[in-house]
Amino acid sequence: MDVPKSLPNLAEQVLEGQLKQNPQLMPYRDVMQRFLNKYLNWENLKEEVVTVYTQEFTEKELKQLTEFYKTPVGKKASEKMPRLAFAAGQIGLKRAQEHESELRQMMEAEKEKK
């Protein structure tokens, strides 16, 4: 999946998402970028990422995934998935925020029941 190369892109997407949601953070963009580069890199995350994958997939499945990610569509998926996952998360967050008042009303109604 070429995670060492994809992590900087993921960090950039995270940063851009934060700046878009909080434009007041723009003066701190460089500081935030340095912070993400420091902690969101393969050397820092490798052990935990490997553990997560080995908990979810068998050795045979990991070998099959490895073969898939060597194919052209696998390489494209590896390249595009972080951005797509981030975009999907943003869509979900936006939708939840659009209906935040409904959640508050539901919580208030539940509170009044007690």
VEXMILO-605560 format. One record per atom (N, C-alpha, C, CB): residue number from 1; residue in three letters; chain; z, x negated, y negated. Coordinates in Angstrom, 2 decimals, padded with zeros to 5 digits, always signed. Glycine has a CB too. Layout:
<rs>
(r NUM, "ala", "A", (Z, X, Y))
...
</rs>
This chain:
<rs>
(r 1, "met", "A", (+000.00, -000.82, +001.21))
(r 1, "met", "A", (+000.00, +000.00, +000.00))
(r 1, "met", "A", (+000.00, -000.85, -001.25))
(r 1, "met", "A", (+001.19, +000.92, -000.01))
(r 2, "asp", "A", (+000.18, -002.14, -001.09))
(r 2, "asp", "A", (+000.17, -003.07, -002.22))
(r 2, "asp", "A", (+001.21, -002.68, -003.27))
(r 2, "asp", "A", (-001.22, -003.12, -002.86))
(r 3, "val", "A", (+002.41, -002.41, -002.78))
(r 3, "val", "A", (+003.51, -001.98, -003.65))
(r 3, "val", "A", (+003.79, -002.99, -004.77))
(r 3, "val", "A", (+004.77, -001.76, -002.83))
(r 4, "pro", "A", (+003.78, -004.30, -004.48))
(r 4, "pro", "A", (+004.06, -005.23, -005.59))
(r 4, "pro", "A", (+003.13, -005.04, -006.78))
(r 4, "pro", "A", (+003.96, -006.66, -005.10))
(r 5, "lys", "A", (+001.88, -004.68, -006.52))
(r 5, "lys", "A", (+000.93, -004.45, -007.63))
(r 5, "lys", "A", (+001.11, -003.06, -008.25))
(r 5, "lys", "A", (-000.50, -004.61, -007.13))
(r 6, "ser", "A", (+001.53, -002.08, -007.44))
(r 6, "ser", "A", (+001.62, -000.72, -007.97))
(r 6, "ser", "A", (+002.90, -000.47, -008.77))
(r 6, "ser", "A", (+001.53, +000.27, -006.84))
(r 7, "leu", "A", (+003.95, -001.25, -008.52))
(r 7, "leu", "A", (+005.20, -001.04, -009.25))
(r 7, "leu", "A", (+005.07, -001.21, -010.76))
(r 7, "leu", "A", (+006.24, -001.99, -008.74))
(r 8, "pro", "A", (+004.37, -002.22, -011.25))
(r 8, "pro", "A", (+004.21, -002.30, -012.71))
(r 8, "pro", "A", (+003.51, -001.07, -013.30))
(r 8, "pro", "A", (+003.43, -003.56, -013.08))
(r 9, "asn", "A", (+002.54, -000.53, -012.56))
(r 9, "asn", "A", (+001.87, +000.70, -013.03))
(r 9, "asn", "A", (+002.84, +001.87, -013.05))
(r 9, "asn", "A", (+000.67, +001.03, -012.14))
(r 10, "leu", "A", (+003.67, +001.95, -012.03))
(r 10, "leu", "A", (+004.67, +003.01, -011.98))
(r 10, "leu", "A", (+005.65, +002.88, -013.14))
(r 10, "leu", "A", (+005.42, +002.98, -010.64))
(r 11, "ala", "A", (+006.09, +001.65, -013.40))
(r 11, "ala", "A", (+007.01, +001.41, -014.52))
(r 11, "ala", "A", (+006.36, +001.83, -015.84))
(r 11, "ala", "A", (+007.41, -000.09, -014.57))
(r 12, "glu", "A", (+005.10, +001.53, -015.99))
(r 12, "glu", "A", (+004.37, +001.90, -017.21))
(r 12, "glu", "A", (+004.29, +003.43, -017.34))
(r 12, "glu", "A", (+002.95, +001.29, -017.21))
(r 13, "gln", "A", (+004.05, +004.11, -016.24))
(r 13, "gln", "A", (+003.97, +005.57, -016.26))
(r 13, "gln", "A", (+005.33, +006.18, -016.61))
(r 13, "gln", "A", (+003.49, +006.11, -014.91))
(r 14, "val", "A", (+006.38, +005.61, -016.03))
(r 14, "val", "A", (+007.73, +006.09, -016.34))
(r 14, "val", "A", (+008.01, +005.92, -017.83))
(r 14, "val", "A", (+008.79, +005.33, -015.50))
(r 15, "leu", "A", (+007.69, +004.75, -018.35))
(r 15, "leu", "A", (+007.92, +004.47, -019.76))
(r 15, "leu", "A", (+007.12, +005.41, -020.64))
(r 15, "leu", "A", (+007.57, +003.02, -020.07))
(r 16, "glu", "A", (+005.85, +005.57, -020.35))
(r 16, "glu", "A", (+005.01, +006.45, -021.17))
(r 16, "glu", "A", (+005.53, +007.89, -021.13))
(r 16, "glu", "A", (+003.55, +006.39, -020.70))
(r 17, "gly", "A", (+005.99, +008.31, -019.96))
(r 17, "gly", "A", (+006.55, +009.66, -019.85))
(r 17, "gly", "A", (+007.80, +009.82, -020.71))
(r 17, "gly", "A", (+006.88, +009.98, -018.41))
(r 18, "gln", "A", (+008.66, +008.80, -020.69))
(r 18, "gln", "A", (+009.88, +008.85, -021.50))
(r 18, "gln", "A", (+009.55, +008.87, -022.99))
(r 18, "gln", "A", (+010.78, +007.65, -021.18))
(r 19, "leu", "A", (+008.59, +008.05, -023.38))
(r 19, "leu", "A", (+008.22, +007.99, -024.79))
(r 19, "leu", "A", (+007.56, +009.28, -025.25))
(r 19, "leu", "A", (+007.28, +006.81, -025.04))
(r 20, "lys", "A", (+006.81, +009.89, -024.37))
(r 20, "lys", "A", (+006.17, +011.16, -024.71))
(r 20, "lys", "A", (+007.22, +012.25, -024.88))
(r 20, "lys", "A", (+005.15, +011.57, -023.62))
(r 21, "gln", "A", (+008.22, +012.25, -024.00))
(r 21, "gln", "A", (+009.29, +013.25, -024.08))
(r 21, "gln", "A", (+010.26, +012.96, -025.22))
(r 21, "gln", "A", (+010.04, +013.31, -022.76))
(r 22, "asn", "A", (+010.41, +011.67, -025.56))
(r 22, "asn", "A", (+011.38, +011.25, -026.58))
(r 22, "asn", "A", (+010.72, +010.27, -027.55))
(r 22, "asn", "A", (+012.62, +010.59, -025.92))
(r 23, "pro", "A", (+009.88, +010.77, -028.44))
(r 23, "pro", "A", (+009.15, +009.89, -029.37))
(r 23, "pro", "A", (+010.08, +009.01, -030.23))
(r 23, "pro", "A", (+008.27, +010.72, -030.27))
(r 24, "gln", "A", (+011.33, +009.44, -030.40))
(r 24, "gln", "A", (+012.27, +008.65, -031.19))
(r 24, "gln", "A", (+012.58, +007.31, -030.53))
(r 24, "gln", "A", (+013.55, +009.44, -031.41))
(r 25, "leu", "A", (+012.22, +007.16, -029.24))
(r 25, "leu", "A", (+012.46, +005.90, -028.53))
(r 25, "leu", "A", (+011.34, +004.88, -028.75))
(r 25, "leu", "A", (+012.61, +006.18, -027.04))
(r 26, "met", "A", (+010.26, +005.29, -029.41))
(r 26, "met", "A", (+009.10, +004.41, -029.60))
(r 26, "met", "A", (+009.46, +003.03, -030.17))
(r 26, "met", "A", (+008.10, +005.07, -030.51))
(r 27, "pro", "A", (+010.40, +002.92, -031.13))
(r 27, "pro", "A", (+010.74, +001.58, -031.63))
(r 27, "pro", "A", (+011.34, +000.67, -030.55))
(r 27, "pro", "A", (+011.72, +001.70, -032.80))
(r 28, "tyr", "A", (+011.80, +001.26, -029.47))
(r 28, "tyr", "A", (+012.43, +000.48, -028.40))
(r 28, "tyr", "A", (+011.51, +000.28, -027.20))
(r 28, "tyr", "A", (+013.71, +001.17, -027.95))
(r 29, "arg", "A", (+010.23, +000.57, -027.39))
(r 29, "arg", "A", (+009.27, +000.48, -026.29))
(r 29, "arg", "A", (+009.31, -000.88, -025.62))
(r 29, "arg", "A", (+007.86, +000.76, -026.80))
(r 30, "asp", "A", (+009.25, -001.95, -026.38))
(r 30, "asp", "A", (+009.23, -003.30, -025.80))
(r 30, "asp", "A", (+010.51, -003.59, -025.03))
(r 30, "asp", "A", (+009.03, -004.34, -026.89))
(r 31, "val", "A", (+011.64, -003.16, -025.57))
(r 31, "val", "A", (+012.92, -003.38, -024.89))
(r 31, "val", "A", (+012.94, -002.61, -023.57))
(r 31, "val", "A", (+014.11, -002.93, -025.79))
(r 32, "met", "A", (+012.49, -001.37, -023.62))
(r 32, "met", "A", (+012.47, -000.55, -022.42))
(r 32, "met", "A", (+011.51, -001.14, -021.38))
(r 32, "met", "A", (+012.07, +000.89, -022.76))
(r 33, "gln", "A", (+010.38, -001.66, -021.84))
(r 33, "gln", "A", (+009.41, -002.27, -020.93))
(r 33, "gln", "A", (+010.01, -003.50, -020.25))
(r 33, "gln", "A", (+008.13, -002.67, -021.70))
(r 34, "arg", "A", (+010.70, -004.32, -021.01))
(r 34, "arg", "A", (+011.34, -005.51, -020.42))
(r 34, "arg", "A", (+012.39, -005.09, -019.39))
(r 34, "arg", "A", (+012.00, -006.38, -021.52))
(r 35, "phe", "A", (+013.15, -004.06, -019.71))
(r 35, "phe", "A", (+014.19, -003.56, -018.81))
(r 35, "phe", "A", (+013.56, -003.08, -017.50))
(r 35, "phe", "A", (+014.98, -002.42, -019.48))
(r 36, "leu", "A", (+012.51, -002.27, -017.60))
(r 36, "leu", "A", (+011.86, -001.76, -016.40))
(r 36, "leu", "A", (+011.23, -002.88, -015.59))
(r 36, "leu", "A", (+010.79, -000.73, -016.77))
(r 37, "asn", "A", (+010.62, -003.84, -016.26))
(r 37, "asn", "A", (+010.03, -004.98, -015.55))
(r 37, "asn", "A", (+011.10, -005.79, -014.82))
(r 37, "asn", "A", (+009.27, -005.87, -016.53))
(r 38, "lys", "A", (+012.27, -005.85, -015.41))
(r 38, "lys", "A", (+013.36, -006.62, -014.81))
(r 38, "lys", "A", (+013.87, -005.96, -013.53))
(r 38, "lys", "A", (+014.51, -006.78, -015.81))
(r 39, "tyr", "A", (+013.98, -004.63, -013.54))
(r 39, "tyr", "A", (+014.60, -003.95, -012.41))
(r 39, "tyr", "A", (+013.64, -003.21, -011.49))
(r 39, "tyr", "A", (+015.60, -002.99, -012.92))
(r 40, "leu", "A", (+012.48, -002.86, -011.98))
(r 40, "leu", "A", (+011.51, -002.11, -011.18))
(r 40, "leu", "A", (+010.41, -003.07, -010.71))
(r 40, "leu", "A", (+010.90, -000.93, -011.99))
(r 41, "asn", "A", (+010.82, -004.01, -009.87))
(r 41, "asn", "A", (+009.86, -004.97, -009.31))
(r 41, "asn", "A", (+010.13, -005.12, -007.81))
(r 41, "asn", "A", (+009.96, -006.34, -010.04))
(r 42, "trp", "A", (+009.14, -005.62, -007.11))
(r 42, "trp", "A", (+009.20, -005.68, -005.65))
(r 42, "trp", "A", (+010.38, -006.51, -005.15))
(r 42, "trp", "A", (+007.91, -006.25, -005.10))
(r 43, "glu", "A", (+010.67, -007.61, -005.80))
(r 43, "glu", "A", (+011.77, -008.47, -005.36))
(r 43, "glu", "A", (+013.09, -007.71, -005.35))
(r 43, "glu", "A", (+011.88, -009.70, -006.26))
(r 44, "asn", "A", (+013.30, -006.87, -006.36))
(r 44, "asn", "A", (+014.55, -006.11, -006.46))
(r 44, "asn", "A", (+014.59, -004.89, -005.55))
(r 44, "asn", "A", (+014.75, -005.67, -007.88))
(r 45, "leu", "A", (+013.44, -004.35, -005.22))
(r 45, "leu", "A", (+013.40, -003.07, -004.51))
(r 45, "leu", "A", (+013.00, -003.18, -003.04))
(r 45, "leu", "A", (+012.45, -002.16, -005.20))
(r 46, "lys", "A", (+012.44, -004.31, -002.65))
(r 46, "lys", "A", (+011.84, -004.45, -001.32))
(r 46, "lys", "A", (+012.76, -004.00, -000.19))
(r 46, "lys", "A", (+011.44, -005.89, -001.10))
(r 47, "glu", "A", (+013.97, -004.51, -000.14))
(r 47, "glu", "A", (+014.87, -004.21, +000.97))
(r 47, "glu", "A", (+015.14, -002.72, +001.09))
(r 47, "glu", "A", (+016.18, -004.97, +000.80))
(r 48, "glu", "A", (+015.42, -002.09, -000.03))
(r 48, "glu", "A", (+015.72, -000.65, +000.00))
(r 48, "glu", "A", (+014.49, +000.19, +000.33))
(r 48, "glu", "A", (+016.30, -000.22, -001.35))
(r 49, "val", "A", (+013.33, -000.21, -000.18))
(r 49, "val", "A", (+012.10, +000.53, +000.09))
(r 49, "val", "A", (+011.75, +000.43, +001.58))
(r 49, "val", "A", (+010.93, -000.01, -000.77))
(r 50, "val", "A", (+011.88, -000.76, +002.14))
(r 50, "val", "A", (+011.61, -000.95, +003.57))
(r 50, "val", "A", (+012.57, -000.07, +004.38))
(r 50, "val", "A", (+011.76, -002.44, +003.97))
(r 51, "thr", "A", (+013.82, -000.04, +003.99))
(r 51, "thr", "A", (+014.80, +000.79, +004.70))
(r 51, "thr", "A", (+014.41, +002.26, +004.65))
(r 51, "thr", "A", (+016.20, +000.60, +004.09))
(r 52, "val", "A", (+014.00, +002.75, +003.49))
(r 52, "val", "A", (+013.61, +004.15, +003.35))
(r 52, "val", "A", (+012.43, +004.46, +004.27))
(r 52, "val", "A", (+013.24, +004.47, +001.88))
(r 53, "tyr", "A", (+011.43, +003.59, +004.28))
(r 53, "tyr", "A", (+010.26, +003.82, +005.12))
(r 53, "tyr", "A", (+010.62, +003.78, +006.60))
(r 53, "tyr", "A", (+009.18, +002.79, +004.82))
(r 54, "thr", "A", (+011.46, +002.84, +007.00))
(r 54, "thr", "A", (+011.81, +002.74, +008.42))
(r 54, "thr", "A", (+012.71, +003.88, +008.87))
(r 54, "thr", "A", (+012.49, +001.41, +008.69))
(r 55, "gln", "A", (+013.38, +004.54, +007.94))
(r 55, "gln", "A", (+014.16, +005.72, +008.30))
(r 55, "gln", "A", (+013.28, +006.96, +008.47))
(r 55, "gln", "A", (+015.23, +005.99, +007.23))
(r 56, "glu", "A", (+012.16, +006.98, +007.81))
(r 56, "glu", "A", (+011.28, +008.15, +007.83))
(r 56, "glu", "A", (+010.12, +008.04, +008.83))
(r 56, "glu", "A", (+010.72, +008.37, +006.47))
(r 57, "phe", "A", (+009.73, +006.83, +009.18))
(r 57, "phe", "A", (+008.58, +006.62, +010.06))
(r 57, "phe", "A", (+008.95, +005.72, +011.23))
(r 57, "phe", "A", (+007.42, +006.01, +009.28))
(r 58, "thr", "A", (+008.30, +006.00, +012.37))
(r 58, "thr", "A", (+008.47, +005.12, +013.53))
(r 58, "thr", "A", (+007.64, +003.86, +013.30))
(r 58, "thr", "A", (+008.06, +005.84, +014.87))
(r 59, "glu", "A", (+007.87, +002.86, +014.13))
(r 59, "glu", "A", (+007.08, +001.63, +014.01))
(r 59, "glu", "A", (+005.60, +001.93, +014.23))
(r 59, "glu", "A", (+007.57, +000.57, +015.04))
(r 60, "lys", "A", (+005.29, +002.79, +015.20))
(r 60, "lys", "A", (+003.90, +003.17, +015.47))
(r 60, "lys", "A", (+003.29, +003.85, +014.24))
(r 60, "lys", "A", (+003.82, +004.10, +016.70))
(r 61, "glu", "A", (+004.03, +004.75, +013.63))
(r 61, "glu", "A", (+003.52, +005.45, +012.44))
(r 61, "glu", "A", (+003.31, +004.48, +011.28))
(r 61, "glu", "A", (+004.49, +006.56, +012.02))
(r 62, "leu", "A", (+004.20, +003.53, +011.12))
(r 62, "leu", "A", (+004.04, +002.54, +010.06))
(r 62, "leu", "A", (+002.78, +001.71, +010.28))
(r 62, "leu", "A", (+005.27, +001.62, +009.98))
(r 63, "lys", "A", (+002.50, +001.38, +011.53))
(r 63, "lys", "A", (+001.26, +000.64, +011.84))
(r 63, "lys", "A", (+000.04, +001.50, +011.52))
(r 63, "lys", "A", (+001.23, +000.21, +013.32))
(r 64, "gln", "A", (+000.11, +002.79, +011.83))
(r 64, "gln", "A", (-001.00, +003.69, +011.51))
(r 64, "gln", "A", (-001.19, +003.82, +010.00))
(r 64, "gln", "A", (-000.77, +005.08, +012.13))
(r 65, "leu", "A", (-000.08, +003.91, +009.28))
(r 65, "leu", "A", (-000.17, +003.96, +007.82))
(r 65, "leu", "A", (-000.80, +002.69, +007.27))
(r 65, "leu", "A", (+001.23, +004.17, +007.20))
(r 66, "thr", "A", (-000.39, +001.56, +007.82))
(r 66, "thr", "A", (-000.94, +000.28, +007.38))
(r 66, "thr", "A", (-002.45, +000.26, +007.57))
(r 66, "thr", "A", (-000.29, -000.89, +008.15))
(r 67, "glu", "A", (-002.91, +000.74, +008.73))
(r 67, "glu", "A", (-004.35, +000.79, +008.98))
(r 67, "glu", "A", (-005.04, +001.74, +008.01))
(r 67, "glu", "A", (-004.63, +001.24, +010.43))
(r 68, "phe", "A", (-004.42, +002.88, +007.75))
(r 68, "phe", "A", (-005.00, +003.83, +006.80))
(r 68, "phe", "A", (-005.14, +003.20, +005.42))
(r 68, "phe", "A", (-004.14, +005.10, +006.73))
(r 69, "tyr", "A", (-004.11, +002.52, +004.95))
(r 69, "tyr", "A", (-004.14, +001.96, +003.60))
(r 69, "tyr", "A", (-005.10, +000.78, +003.47))
(r 69, "tyr", "A", (-002.75, +001.52, +003.20))
(r 70, "lys", "A", (-005.65, +000.32, +004.58))
(r 70, "lys", "A", (-006.69, -000.71, +004.53))
(r 70, "lys", "A", (-008.07, -000.10, +004.33))
(r 70, "lys", "A", (-006.67, -001.55, +005.81))
(r 71, "thr", "A", (-008.19, +001.21, +004.54))
(r 71, "thr", "A", (-009.49, +001.88, +004.39))
(r 71, "thr", "A", (-009.75, +002.15, +002.91))
(r 71, "thr", "A", (-009.54, +003.21, +005.20))
(r 72, "pro", "A", (-011.01, +002.41, +002.53))
(r 72, "pro", "A", (-011.31, +002.72, +001.12))
(r 72, "pro", "A", (-010.51, +003.91, +000.58))
(r 72, "pro", "A", (-012.79, +002.99, +000.96))
(r 73, "val", "A", (-010.43, +005.01, +001.36))
(r 73, "val", "A", (-009.68, +006.17, +000.87))
(r 73, "val", "A", (-008.18, +005.86, +000.86))
(r 73, "val", "A", (-009.96, +007.41, +001.75))
(r 74, "gly", "A", (-007.72, +005.04, +001.79))
(r 74, "gly", "A", (-006.32, +004.64, +001.79))
(r 74, "gly", "A", (-005.97, +003.81, +000.57))
(r 74, "gly", "A", (-005.99, +003.85, +003.06))
(r 75, "lys", "A", (-006.89, +002.89, +000.21))
(r 75, "lys", "A", (-006.68, +002.08, -001.00))
(r 75, "lys", "A", (-006.67, +002.96, -002.24))
(r 75, "lys", "A", (-007.77, +001.00, -001.11))
(r 76, "lys", "A", (-007.58, +003.94, -002.27))
(r 76, "lys", "A", (-007.63, +004.85, -003.42))
(r 76, "lys", "A", (-006.35, +005.69, -003.47))
(r 76, "lys", "A", (-008.87, +005.77, -003.33))
(r 77, "ala", "A", (-005.90, +006.18, -002.32))
(r 77, "ala", "A", (-004.67, +006.97, -002.28))
(r 77, "ala", "A", (-003.49, +006.13, -002.77))
(r 77, "ala", "A", (-004.40, +007.48, -000.85))
(r 78, "ser", "A", (-003.42, +004.90, -002.32))
(r 78, "ser", "A", (-002.34, +004.01, -002.74))
(r 78, "ser", "A", (-002.35, +003.80, -004.25))
(r 78, "ser", "A", (-002.44, +002.66, -002.02))
(r 79, "glu", "A", (-003.53, +003.68, -004.79))
(r 79, "glu", "A", (-003.68, +003.47, -006.23))
(r 79, "glu", "A", (-003.34, +004.72, -007.03))
(r 79, "glu", "A", (-005.09, +003.03, -006.56))
(r 80, "lys", "A", (-003.76, +005.88, -006.54))
(r 80, "lys", "A", (-003.63, +007.12, -007.29))
(r 80, "lys", "A", (-002.31, +007.86, -007.07))
(r 80, "lys", "A", (-004.77, +008.03, -006.94))
(r 81, "met", "A", (-001.69, +007.70, -005.90))
(r 81, "met", "A", (-000.52, +008.50, -005.56))
(r 81, "met", "A", (+000.65, +008.38, -006.54))
(r 81, "met", "A", (-000.04, +008.11, -004.20))
(r 82, "pro", "A", (+001.00, +007.19, -006.99))
(r 82, "pro", "A", (+002.13, +007.14, -007.94))
(r 82, "pro", "A", (+001.85, +007.97, -009.21))
(r 82, "pro", "A", (+002.41, +005.68, -008.33))
(r 83, "arg", "A", (+000.64, +007.88, -009.72))
(r 83, "arg", "A", (+000.29, +008.64, -010.92))
(r 83, "arg", "A", (+000.29, +010.13, -010.64))
(r 83, "arg", "A", (-001.09, +008.20, -011.45))
(r 84, "leu", "A", (-000.24, +010.51, -009.47))
(r 84, "leu", "A", (-000.28, +011.92, -009.10))
(r 84, "leu", "A", (+001.13, +012.47, -008.88))
(r 84, "leu", "A", (-001.12, +012.13, -007.85))
(r 85, "ala", "A", (+001.97, +011.70, -008.22))
(r 85, "ala", "A", (+003.35, +012.14, -007.99))
(r 85, "ala", "A", (+004.09, +012.29, -009.32))
(r 85, "ala", "A", (+004.10, +011.14, -007.06))
(r 86, "phe", "A", (+003.88, +011.33, -010.21))
(r 86, "phe", "A", (+004.51, +011.40, -011.52))
(r 86, "phe", "A", (+004.02, +012.63, -012.29))
(r 86, "phe", "A", (+004.23, +010.11, -012.33))
(r 87, "ala", "A", (+002.70, +012.86, -012.26))
(r 87, "ala", "A", (+002.13, +014.01, -012.96))
(r 87, "ala", "A", (+002.67, +015.32, -012.39))
(r 87, "ala", "A", (+000.59, +013.98, -012.88))
(r 88, "ala", "A", (+002.76, +015.39, -011.07))
(r 88, "ala", "A", (+003.30, +016.61, -010.44))
(r 88, "ala", "A", (+004.75, +016.82, -010.85))
(r 88, "ala", "A", (+003.19, +016.51, -008.89))
(r 89, "gly", "A", (+005.52, +015.74, -010.91))
(r 89, "gly", "A", (+006.91, +015.85, -011.37))
(r 89, "gly", "A", (+007.00, +016.33, -012.80))
(r 89, "gly", "A", (+007.61, +014.52, -011.23))
(r 90, "gln", "A", (+006.12, +015.83, -013.64))
(r 90, "gln", "A", (+006.09, +016.26, -015.04))
(r 90, "gln", "A", (+005.73, +017.73, -015.16))
(r 90, "gln", "A", (+005.10, +015.41, -015.84))
(r 91, "ile", "A", (+004.80, +018.19, -014.33))
(r 91, "ile", "A", (+004.42, +019.60, -014.34))
(r 91, "ile", "A", (+005.63, +020.46, -013.96))
(r 91, "ile", "A", (+003.24, +019.86, -013.36))
(r 92, "gly", "A", (+006.33, +020.04, -012.90))
(r 92, "gly", "A", (+007.51, +020.78, -012.47))
(r 92, "gly", "A", (+008.59, +020.80, -013.53))
(r 92, "gly", "A", (+008.07, +020.18, -011.20))
(r 93, "leu", "A", (+008.82, +019.65, -014.16))
(r 93, "leu", "A", (+009.82, +019.56, -015.22))
(r 93, "leu", "A", (+009.44, +020.47, -016.40))
(r 93, "leu", "A", (+009.97, +018.10, -015.69))
(r 94, "lys", "A", (+008.17, +020.42, -016.77))
(r 94, "lys", "A", (+007.71, +021.25, -017.89))
(r 94, "lys", "A", (+007.91, +022.73, -017.57))
(r 94, "lys", "A", (+006.22, +020.97, -018.19))
(r 95, "arg", "A", (+007.55, +023.12, -016.35))
(r 95, "arg", "A", (+007.69, +024.52, -015.95))
(r 95, "arg", "A", (+009.16, +024.94, -015.99))
(r 95, "arg", "A", (+007.11, +024.75, -014.55))
(r 96, "ala", "A", (+010.04, +024.08, -015.49))
(r 96, "ala", "A", (+011.47, +024.40, -015.50))
(r 96, "ala", "A", (+011.98, +024.52, -016.93))
(r 96, "ala", "A", (+012.27, +023.32, -014.74))
(r 97, "gln", "A", (+011.53, +023.62, -017.81))
(r 97, "gln", "A", (+011.96, +023.66, -019.21))
(r 97, "gln", "A", (+011.45, +024.93, -019.91))
(r 97, "gln", "A", (+011.47, +022.42, -019.96))
(r 98, "glu", "A", (+010.25, +025.37, -019.55))
(r 98, "glu", "A", (+009.70, +026.58, -020.15))
(r 98, "glu", "A", (+010.55, +027.81, -019.83))
(r 98, "glu", "A", (+008.27, +026.81, -019.66))
(r 99, "his", "A", (+011.25, +027.77, -018.71))
(r 99, "his", "A", (+012.04, +028.91, -018.26))
(r 99, "his", "A", (+013.54, +028.62, -018.29))
(r 99, "his", "A", (+011.62, +029.30, -016.86))
(r 100, "glu", "A", (+013.92, +027.64, -019.07))
(r 100, "glu", "A", (+015.33, +027.25, -019.16))
(r 100, "glu", "A", (+016.21, +028.41, -019.64))
(r 100, "glu", "A", (+015.48, +026.06, -020.11))
(r 101, "ser", "A", (+015.71, +029.20, -020.57))
(r 101, "ser", "A", (+016.51, +030.32, -021.08))
(r 101, "ser", "A", (+016.79, +031.34, -019.98))
(r 101, "ser", "A", (+015.80, +031.00, -022.27))
(r 102, "glu", "A", (+015.83, +031.54, -019.09))
(r 102, "glu", "A", (+016.04, +032.45, -017.97))
(r 102, "glu", "A", (+017.15, +031.93, -017.06))
(r 102, "glu", "A", (+014.73, +032.64, -017.17))
(r 103, "leu", "A", (+017.15, +030.63, -016.81))
(r 103, "leu", "A", (+018.21, +030.03, -015.99))
(r 103, "leu", "A", (+019.56, +030.22, -016.66))
(r 103, "leu", "A", (+017.93, +028.53, -015.76))
(r 104, "arg", "A", (+019.62, +030.00, -017.94))
(r 104, "arg", "A", (+020.89, +030.19, -018.66))
(r 104, "arg", "A", (+021.37, +031.64, -018.55))
(r 104, "arg", "A", (+020.74, +029.80, -020.13))
(r 105, "gln", "A", (+020.44, +032.59, -018.68))
(r 105, "gln", "A", (+020.80, +034.00, -018.55))
(r 105, "gln", "A", (+021.32, +034.29, -017.14))
(r 105, "gln", "A", (+019.59, +034.90, -018.87))
(r 106, "met", "A", (+020.67, +033.75, -016.15))
(r 106, "met", "A", (+021.09, +033.95, -014.77))
(r 106, "met", "A", (+022.48, +033.37, -014.53))
(r 106, "met", "A", (+020.07, +033.32, -013.80))
(r 107, "met", "A", (+022.73, +032.20, -015.10))
(r 107, "met", "A", (+024.03, +031.56, -014.95))
(r 107, "met", "A", (+025.11, +032.36, -015.68))
(r 107, "met", "A", (+023.98, +030.12, -015.47))
(r 108, "glu", "A", (+024.76, +032.85, -016.84))
(r 108, "glu", "A", (+025.71, +033.67, -017.61))
(r 108, "glu", "A", (+026.03, +034.95, -016.86))
(r 108, "glu", "A", (+025.14, +034.00, -019.02))
(r 109, "ala", "A", (+025.02, +035.58, -016.27))
(r 109, "ala", "A", (+025.26, +036.79, -015.49))
(r 109, "ala", "A", (+026.16, +036.50, -014.30))
(r 109, "ala", "A", (+023.93, +037.40, -015.02))
(r 110, "glu", "A", (+025.95, +035.37, -013.65))
(r 110, "glu", "A", (+026.78, +034.99, -012.52))
(r 110, "glu", "A", (+028.21, +034.73, -012.96))
(r 110, "glu", "A", (+026.21, +033.74, -011.83))
(r 111, "lys", "A", (+028.35, +034.11, -014.11))
(r 111, "lys", "A", (+029.68, +033.82, -014.66))
(r 111, "lys", "A", (+030.44, +035.12, -014.94))
(r 111, "lys", "A", (+029.57, +032.99, -015.96))
(r 112, "glu", "A", (+029.72, +036.12, -015.44))
(r 112, "glu", "A", (+030.35, +037.41, -015.78))
(r 112, "glu", "A", (+030.80, +038.17, -014.53))
(r 112, "glu", "A", (+029.39, +038.27, -016.59))
(r 113, "lys", "A", (+030.18, +037.92, -013.39))
(r 113, "lys", "A", (+030.56, +038.56, -012.14))
(r 113, "lys", "A", (+031.94, +038.11, -011.68))
(r 113, "lys", "A", (+029.53, +038.27, -011.07))
(r 114, "lys", "A", (+032.32, +036.92, -012.07))
(r 114, "lys", "A", (+033.58, +036.33, -011.57))
(r 114, "lys", "A", (+034.75, +036.66, -012.41))
(r 114, "lys", "A", (+033.47, +034.85, -011.48))
</rs>
